[in-house]
Amino acid sequence: MGGGRMAFADLAGTAAWGTLAAAGVFAVAGMVKGVVGLGLPTVAMALLALWMAPAQAAALLVVPSLLTNVWQMRPWQGVPPLWRRLAGLQLGVCAGTWGGAWWLGAPAGEGARLALGVALIAYALWSLAGAQGVTPPRHERWLGPLVGVVTGTVTAATGVFVVPAVPYLQSLGLQRDALVQAMGLSFTVSTLALAGGLIAQASLPPAVWVASLGMLVPALLGMAAGQWLRQRLSPPAFRRCMLASLLALGGYLVWAGRAVLL
C-alpha cells in the first residue's frame, strides 16, 4: 500500500467543508457508541473513507478513540485482573499492528479501501448472524496472542480494530460489565498501537494531532446524544440498522476498490 508522508492540510482546517463533514461523522459515530457501547472507530473509518485516504481517517481517529475508550475502561480497579488475563491478546495486537505498519505502510489507496470494505463486511455479517463461540480457558494462552496478531494486522491495513478481537472477547464468557471494560482495554491498546504505527510512517504530524483533538468534541456530543437515545430506542434494533449500514458501506468500498483484484 505504500508509506511515506501524506498531505494532511485538509485535516488541519484549510478545507472547511472537509472539517465540518468529519465533525459530522464523529458526531454520528459517537452517537452509535452511546447507544450500543461500541462502534465509534468502525463507523468513523467507514464514513471517512468515502472521501479521504484510510490513513488520514485513522489519524483523525486517534484522540477521540483513545479518550472515549480510556473512559470505557472504568472502574479502574477492574483493569489489572483483566490485563493479566488479556495480556497475550494486547501484546499480539501491538506486534501485529507495528509489524503490519512496517510491512504495509500507512493504509492508503484503493487497496486499503478494499481491505477496509472486507473487514466491515466480515464484522457486519458475523454480528448480524449472532454467532458466538466459546473459548475454553486452557486455550486462551495461545489463542489470545494469535487473535491479537491478526487483529493488529487488520488494524494496520484498515484502521479498524474490532475483528477478530471482539468475537474473541465475547467468547470468553465475561459478564456484561467486564466485557465492556475488556473491549475498552483492547480498543485503547489498539489505538495506541495504531498511533505508534502512524508515527513510524511519518503519518501523524503535529497538525493532525490538533485536528484529531478537534474531533473529540463532536464525538463526545454524539455519545451524549446516543446515551439519551438509548433510553428511548431499542438498542438491538438500532444495532441491526447500524450493522446493515456497515454492510452496505463495506460493499461499496469493495466495489470501488475492485480494480485491485482485476
C-alpha angles and dihedrals in degrees: 000000000000133000134218134108118326133206107255099163091113091058092051091062110271090116105053095187091055092051092049092046091050090049089052090051092052091048090054092044091049090051090053090051090048092054103039103019098244142039104087097120094037095051093040093051092046094052099037091051088065090079110008137052114271090241090058091048091048091051092053089050097059103085100037092045094045097049097041091049093047086054089050090057092072136151089062096204089068094057101077096058091044090050091052091052096043100035092109091054092049094047089049090051091054093046093047094046096048093041090048092048090052092046101039104025122217111337106261141141132028092309091062092047090050091051091048091050092052091049092050093049092048092049094045095047093047092049095044090050090056090223115167125169129195123239113205112227091241090064097050094085094065102021095053095060091043092052088046093054092048091046091049092050091050089048092052091049099042113011089240117116106180100092126105094349097071095049088048093050090048089053093059095078095239120166115255096260092044090049092052089048092047091052089050090052094047094046091048092053091045092051092050091047091048091050089051091051092049091048090051089053092049088244098124109063121168094266090060092052087056092048091047091050088052090058091059093078097056090042092054092044089051091050091052090050090047092052089051091049091048088069091055106034136059105256092205091054092045090049092051090052090049092050092047088052091050089050090053092046091048090051091051093050091049090049092048091050097042091110088075089066096046 
